[in-house]
Structures are given as structure tokens and as C-alpha cells.
């Protein structure tokens, strides 16, 4: 009964490098959500994916950010050419289906620090 | 207007006190409601779902008022371990992302 697994827990990158964040949903869950949380702020929705499909990316910055959830393997949130403002906690959540009465279960998060 | 609005607090209460948080939502078509708890530098964790008739789980009671579009969380006999940020979450059926998180209300229980 493994929960949502995210790795790495902490990631340090220099400006201009790429960051890759991974998320494996709970067993039996096929819906994945990514959120960003800046220090002392609330969760901000970024993107919602199902296997091989991006359902809603309305919260994703238009440039440098991308997400995927391949048929096999974890969901990946990719940030290219990172900048200081990308420093945040990135949380992944999963749910069993898309019905709104299903709560989302969160992973431990990845704390991204940009030097 | 935000989908979900909460008083950010902080609420500082002594141990044993009763404390209540409210949350308002803007979409009258909202269908599901939850309270999550988030400890400092940790992930949000589901505290309880909120049902139309109201529901209770130990020291925690959740209420829903559809007419006024708000939900509440009542914590009785506060413990030090209740110190956390409480997130109000509202969901409705759309074609895309369907859960909306409030920014949270911070609670500190003081010895």
C-alpha cells in the first residue's frame, strides 16, 4: 500500500540547469496532479494528467515547464533553464478517478533550490 | 474572485480550547468538500471529507452550508499536535482539474 512516491526529496540546481521531478501515483490511481508551493504561500495547481494525456495544464507557466505521464513509469515534471524564482516545494498528488468526490493523496514533495 | 477563500489566521489558542475555521467558495455547483491538514514543510494530508448533513470524527466536526456557500471545521479540546495549517478544498465536476485548494488557515495551539 505504498502511497504517492516522489523523488528526489531535495534537489539543488544552478541557474540555467534542468530539473526533473518524478512522481509515482498510489497503486490503482491513474490521475496525477502537480502543485507548486512557494514559502509561506498556498498550493498552486499546475497540471493534471492521466496516462499519456495532459488533461489540464492551465496552471503551468507557458515556457520552460513541461509534464508527462507515460504509459510506463512515473510522471515527470521538467523545468528547463531554471531561475531563482523556481525555488519551491513541488507536490504531486494522485486520485483513483476524475470524480470530484475522490480526494487527492499527496506525496512528500520535492524541494527545489536554485543557486 | 478566488474559488476558495479562507482567513489565513494565525489562530493562537490555548490547549483545551475550541476553535472554528470557516471557508467560503464561489461556485454554487460545487459538489464535494474536504479539509486537509498541512504541517510545516510537509505534504497536505486529508483530514476529513465534508458531507451535506455534517459529520464528526473524534474532536473534529465539519459542517456544510450550501445556501451561504461555506464550510466550517470545529476542533474541540485542542491539542498541541493540532498545530498546523488547515486547507479547505472544494470540488465540482468539470472537464479538467476539479479540486480547488484554499490558501489555508494557520493554527497554533499554545501550552
Interface residues (C-beta under 8 A of the other chain):
Chain A: X33 X35 X41 X42 X43 X45 X48 X55 X56 X58 X59 X89 X91 X98 X99 X100 X101 X103 X104 X105 X106 X107 X108 X109 X111
Chain B: X31 X32 X34 X41 X42 X43 X44 X45 X46 X49 X87 X89 X91 X92 X93 X96 X97 X98 X99 X100 X101 X102 X103 X104
